[in-house]
Amino acid sequence: MPPSPSQRPSHYDLPATGPAVEDHGRAVTAHPQAAAWYRRAQRAADPRRAAMALRLAVTADPDFALAAADLAAITGTPGRPPGRWPMNWERHHIEVVTAAAAGHLTRASDLLREHLASVGCDPLAVRITARLRDATARDDDLDNLATQLPGCHATPWPGTP
């Protein structure tokens, strides 16, 4: 069954031409429709909406490793191995959210810092890592990163610092 009109990405979400890209123009290893859903997830106001958009991205392209890893981290459901090799920045993002989902907060925080130094902004990596940190753990560096999303993604998800 095709998505309802409210579930279809708008024409603003779809790239005019060229490779599939995420919100900051980085190429992603996905079909353009899946990339459009991923951009929706990047802009989502809360984790529930992000998970919905990620599910639709994975439905549109079951081999979209980036969306599958984010969905697994947000929902706590096991992900599946990628069907195609991700780009370097995607692989680093996947390492960050996978470490966070596994409860390896120090590692996730260190990987996230390195990742952001390389790519600049990655709202899902920041939000997912901040959300999954142990509530009893105090990680001032991670708290600082989560509160300093660039202006393009200035609104943190509820429950993040």
VOBA-1610 file (N, C-alpha, C; in pm, whole numbers, padded with zeros to 5 digits, always signed):
BEGIN
Met+00084-00117+00000Met+00000+00000+00000Met+00089+00124+00000Pro+00068+00218-00092Pro+00151+00339-00097Pro+00121+00429+00022Pro+00216+00514+00062Pro+00192+00605+00173Pro+00078+00701+00140Ser+00008+00742+00246Ser-00100+00839+00227Ser-00037+00973+00190Pro-00117+01069+00137Pro-00059+01199+00100Pro+00015+01266+00214Ser-00033+01250+00339Ser+00035+01314+00451Ser+00166+01244+00484Gln+00184+01120+00435Gln+00307+01046+00461Gln+00407+01058+00348Arg+00369+01120+00238Arg+00462+01137+00126Arg+00548+01260+00149Pro+00677+01251+00118Pro+00759+01372+00129Pro+00707+01478+00032Ser+00718+01602+00074Ser+00675+01711-00014Ser+00778+01731-00124His+00741+01810-00224His+00838+01836-00332His+00960+01909-00279Tyr+00950+01974-00162Tyr+01066+02040-00103Tyr+01165+01939-00047Asp+01116+01819-00013Asp+01202+01716+00041Asp+01279+01641-00067Leu+01227+01640-00188Leu+01287+01562-00295Leu+01391+01644-00370Pro+01508+01586-00398Pro+01609+01662-00472Pro+01566+01678-00617Ala+01601+01790-00676Ala+01566+01816-00816Ala+01640+01719-00908Thr+01770+01709-00891Thr+01852+01618-00971Thr+01972+01578-00888Gly+02047+01485-00941Gly+02171+01448-00874Gly+02153+01335-00776Pro+02257+01311-00693Pro+02255+01198-00601Pro+02158+01221-00486Ala+02124+01114-00417Ala+02044+01123-00296Ala+02128+01191-00189Val+02071+01289-00120Val+02144+01365-00019Val+02062+01379+00107Glu+02133+01406+00218Glu+02066+01436+00343Glu+02052+01588+00356Asp+02008+01635+00473Asp+01972+01776+00491Asp+02084+01875+00464His+02208+01835+00480His+02322+01926+00458His+02391+01903+00324Gly+02326+01828+00237Gly+02380+01807+00104Gly+02481+01695+00092Arg+02507+01623+00201Arg+02600+01509+00193Arg+02530+01394+00122Ala+02602+01331+00030Ala+02546+01217-00041Ala+02523+01102+00055Val+02412+01031+00034Val+02380+00913+00114Val+02363+00794+00019Thr+02392+00675+00070Thr+02378+00555-00012Thr+02234+00505+00002Ala+02146+00572-00070Ala+02003+00540-00066Ala+01937+00590-00194His+01817+00540-00216His+01736+00591-00326His+01686+00730-00288Pro+01660+00819-00385Pro+01617+00955-00354Pro+01493+00961-00262Gln+01396+00872-00280Gln+01277+00873-00194Gln+01315+00844-00049Ala+01404+00748-00028Ala+01450+00715+00107Ala+01527+00833+00167Ala+01608+00898+00086Ala+01683+01015+00133Ala+01587+01127+00174Ala+01477+01142+00101Ala+01377+01245+00136Ala+01317+01216+00274Trp+01289+01088+00302Trp+01237+01051+00435Trp+01343+01075+00541Tyr+01468+01048+00508Tyr+01576+01070+00604Tyr+01586+01219+00640Arg+01573+01304+00540Arg+01575+01449+00566Arg+01461+01486+00661Arg+01345+01425+00643Arg+01234+01449+00735Arg+01272+01409+00877Ala+01339+01294+00891Ala+01381+01248+01024Ala+01479+01346+01086Gln+01569+01401+01005Gln+01666+01498+01056Gln+01597+01622+01112Arg+01484+01659+01055Arg+01412+01780+01097Arg+01302+01751+01199Ala+01283+01625+01235Ala+01173+01588+01324Ala+01183+01657+01459Ala+01068+01695+01511Ala+01062+01766+01638Ala+01072+01674+01758Asp+01053+01545+01738Asp+01062+01450+01849Asp+01102+01312+01796Pro+01144+01223+01886Pro+01191+01092+01842Pro+01083+01006+01776Arg+00959+01022+01816Arg+00850+00944+01756Arg+00836+00979+01608Arg+00838+01107+01576Arg+00829+01150+01436Arg+00953+01109+01357Ala+01068+01118+01422Ala+01191+01075+01354Ala+01183+00926+01322Ala+01137+00846+01418Ala+01126+00702+01396Ala+01029+00671+01282Met+00919+00745+01275Met+00821+00723+01168Met+00886+00751+01031Ala+00957+00862+01021Ala+01022+00897+00895Ala+01133+00795+00861Leu+01205+00748+00963Leu+01310+00649+00938Leu+01251+00516+00892Arg+01137+00477+00949Arg+01070+00354+00903Arg+01034+00365+00756Leu+00983+00481+00718Leu+00945+00502+00578Leu+01068+00505+00487Ala+01180+00557+00538Ala+01305+00557+00461Ala+01352+00414+00437Val+01346+00332+00542Val+01391+00193+00529Val+01294+00114+00441Thr+01166+00147+00447Thr+01068+00083+00359Thr+01098+00118+00214Ala+01131+00246+00189Ala+01161+00291+00052Ala+01292+00230+00001Asp+01387+00202+00092Asp+01516+00145+00052Asp+01566+00057+00167Pro+01533-00072+00165Pro+01571-00162+00274Pro+01722-00172+00298Asp+01804-00132+00201Asp+01949-00137+00217Asp+02010-00006+00267Phe+01927+00088+00311Phe+01973+00218+00358Phe+02023+00203+00502Ala+02151+00172+00516Ala+02212+00140+00646Ala+02203+00255+00746Leu+02219+00377+00701Leu+02214+00493+00790Leu+02079+00503+00858Ala+01972+00496+00781Ala+01837+00504+00837Ala+01808+00384+00926Ala+01852+00266+00885Ala+01828+00145+00965Ala+01898+00153+01100Ala+02022+00203+01103Ala+02096+00216+01229Ala+02029+00317+01322Asp+01985+00430+01267Asp+01918+00532+01349Asp+01786+00478+01404Leu+01710+00409+01319Leu+01583+00352+01363Leu+01606+00250+01474Ala+01705+00164+01458Ala+01736+00064+01561Ala+01774+00131+01693Ala+01853+00239+01686Ala+01896+00309+01808Ala+01778+00379+01876Ile+01690+00440+01799Ile+01577+00512+01858Ile+01475+00415+01918Thr+01446+00307+01848Thr+01340+00216+01891Thr+01389+00102+01979Gly+01520+00078+01981Gly+01573-00033+02059Gly+01554-00168+01994Thr+01516-00167+01868Thr+01499-00293+01795Thr+01628-00323+01720Pro+01661-00449+01705Pro+01786-00480+01634Pro+01780-00438+01489Gly+01890-00385+01442Gly+01901-00347+01302Gly+01953-00464+01221Arg+01958-00443+01091Arg+02013-00548+01005Arg+02139-00494+00939Pro+02227-00583+00900Pro+02351-00537+00837Pro+02321-00465+00705Pro+02405-00368+00671Pro+02381-00293+00548Pro+02390-00381+00425Gly+02307-00350+00326Gly+02308-00423+00201Gly+02410-00366+00104Arg+02452-00244+00128Arg+02556-00183+00045Arg+02650-00106+00137Trp+02769-00081+00090Trp+02871-00015+00171Trp+02839+00133+00186Pro+02828+00184+00312Pro+02797+00326+00332Pro+02917+00417+00303Met+02886+00544+00282Met+02990+00647+00265Met+03067+00659+00397Asn+03185+00718+00395Asn+03264+00733+00518Asn+03187+00806+00627Trp+03124+00919+00594Trp+03054+00994+00698Trp+02937+00912+00752Glu+02870+00834+00666Glu+02760+00749+00713Glu+02813+00641+00808Arg+02926+00581+00773Arg+02984+00477+00856Arg+03020+00533+00994His+03076+00653+00999His+03110+00715+01127His+02984+00743+01208His+02880+00793+01142His+02752+00820+01209His+02698+00689+01268Ile+02701+00582+01190Ile+02650+00452+01235Ile+02730+00404+01357Glu+02861+00424+01357Glu+02943+00386+01473Glu+02899+00462+01598Val+02871+00591+01583Val+02829+00673+01696Val+02698+00621+01755Val+02594+00608+01672Val+02463+00569+01725Val+02462+00424+01773Thr+02541+00339+01711Thr+02548+00199+01754Thr+02616+00190+01892Ala+02722+00266+01912Ala+02787+00268+02044Ala+02692+00323+02150Ala+02619+00428+02117Ala+02523+00485+02213Ala+02414+00384+02246Ala+02360+00317+02144Ala+02253+00220+02166Ala+02301+00101+02249Ala+02429+00067+02238Ala+02485-00044+02315Ala+02521-00002+02458Gly+02502+00127+02490Gly+02530+00175+02625Gly+02675+00215+02648His+02754+00224+02543His+02895+00263+02553His+02905+00415+02538Leu+02860+00486+02643Leu+02848+00631+02635Leu+02977+00705+02616Thr+03082+00664+02685Thr+03210+00734+02670Thr+03259+00719+02527Arg+03252+00596+02476Arg+03294+00573+02337Arg+03207+00652+02241Ala+03074+00649+02261Ala+02983+00722+02173Ala+03013+00872+02176Ser+03037+00924+02294Ser+03068+01067+02308Ser+03197+01103+02236Asp+03300+01018+02252Asp+03428+01043+02184Asp+03411+01034+02032Leu+03340+00930+01986Leu+03316+00915+01842Leu+03234+01032+01788Leu+03135+01075+01864Leu+03051+01187+01820Leu+03133+01314+01805Arg+03220+01340+01902Arg+03306+01459+01894Arg+03392+01456+01768Glu+03452+01340+01739Glu+03533+01325+01618Glu+03448+01343+01493His+03331+01281+01494His+03241+01287+01379His+03200+01431+01350Leu+03162+01504+01454Leu+03119+01644+01434Leu+03235+01732+01389Ala+03356+01702+01433Ala+03472+01779+01387Ala+03492+01760+01237Ser+03452+01644+01188Ser+03466+01614+01046Ser+03351+01667+00962Val+03227+01648+01007Val+03111+01681+00923Val+03042+01812+00961Gly+03070+01866+01078Gly+03004+01989+01120Gly+02875+01961+01194Cys+02767+01942+01122Cys+02637+01921+01185Cys+02583+01784+01147Asp+02534+01711+01246Asp+02467+01584+01225Asp+02362+01570+01335Pro+02244+01629+01313Pro+02144+01637+01419Pro+02099+01502+01474Leu+02084+01402+01390Leu+02038+01273+01442Leu+02145+01207+01528Ala+02271+01214+01490Ala+02377+01156+01572Ala+02380+01223+01709Val+02368+01356+01713Val+02369+01428+01840Val+02247+01393+01923Arg+02129+01401+01863Arg+02005+01377+01938Arg+01994+01234+01988Ile+02028+01139+01903Ile+02019+00998+01944Ile+02118+00970+02057Thr+02240+01016+02045Thr+02341+00991+02147Thr+02301+01057+02278Ala+02255+01180+02273Ala+02214+01251+02395Ala+02094+01182+02460Arg+02002+01136+02380Arg+01881+01071+02433Arg+01911+00936+02497Leu+02008+00863+02443Leu+02036+00728+02492Leu+02133+00724+02609Arg+02190+00836+02645Arg+02285+00832+02756Arg+02212+00790+02884Asp+02281+00723+02969Asp+02226+00677+03096Asp+02187+00799+03178Ala+02065+00801+03226Ala+02015+00916+03302Ala+02098+00943+03427Thr+02162+00840+03482Thr+02242+00860+03603Thr+02384+00906+03571Ala+02424+00888+03447Ala+02560+00928+03408Ala+02564+01077+03380Arg+02671+01138+03419Arg+02688+01280+03392Arg+02799+01293+03289Asp+02767+01345+03176Asp+02865+01363+03070Asp+02854+01508+03023Asp+02930+01595+03089Asp+02920+01737+03058Asp+02954+01768+02913Asp+03050+01694+02856Asp+03084+01716+02715Asp+02965+01685+02625Leu+02898+01574+02652Leu+02782+01535+02572Leu+02667+01633+02594Asp+02645+01674+02719Asp+02542+01774+02747Asp+02570+01901+02669Asn+02697+01942+02667Asn+02737+02062+02595Asn+02712+02048+02445Leu+02748+01934+02387Leu+02724+01910+02244Leu+02576+01913+02212Ala+02495+01849+02296Ala+02352+01838+02270Ala+02280+01973+02278Thr+02333+02065+02357Thr+02268+02196+02369Thr+02318+02295+02266Gln+02419+02258+02189Gln+02477+02351+02093Gln+02458+02306+01949Leu+02340+02254+01918Leu+02312+02223+01778Leu+02319+02352+01699Pro+02374+02349+01579Pro+02380+02470+01498Pro+02239+02524+01469Gly+02231+02646+01423Gly+02103+02710+01395Gly+02015+02633+01299Cys+02074+02550+01213Cys+01996+02473+01118Cys+01913+02366+01187His+01951+02327+01308His+01878+02226+01385His+01881+02266+01532Ala+01831+02385+01562Ala+01847+02441+01694Ala+01756+02380+01801Thr+01653+02307+01764Thr+01560+02256+01863Thr+01597+02114+01904Pro+01640+02094+02030Pro+01668+01957+02072Pro+01537+01882+02097Trp+01544+01750+02093Trp+01426+01669+02122Trp+01393+01682+02270Pro+01267+01666+02306Pro+01232+01663+02448Pro+01308+01550+02518Gly+01355+01579+02637Gly+01429+01478+02711Gly+01579+01487+02692Thr+01625+01566+02595Thr+01768+01586+02579Thr+01804+01711+02659Pro+01928+01725+02697Pro+01968+01840+02780Pro+01944+01972+02711
//
